[in-house]
């Protein structure tokens, strides 16, 4: 079974250049910046990783991860929630052929105090 994806067309444009899509709230006109994480935020991501236990898509590692920075996804992908972020992860297993991946998290899971 194949599915087709239809891209949404902007229904209006705000004074600041922001685009409004039917069924969506206003989105920023400028692309978001990478959000550097501090140690406390990285610790929150590590706790989340212990709960979710994601596997490295390349080697299957589930234990050792290095947490990088975050990128807001809501601006880039309309299918994502506006508070979704992709947090960079690096597999800590030696010899992993493709150690870089990421995990999608909500803003409240790591940015809130």
Buried (B, 14 or more C-beta within 10 A) or exposed (E): EEEEEEEEEEEEEEEEEBBBBEEBEEBBEEEBEEBEBEEEBBEBBEEBBEEEEBEBEBBEBBEEBEBBBBBBBBBEEBEBEBBBBBBBBBBEBEEBEEBEBBBEBBBEBBBEE
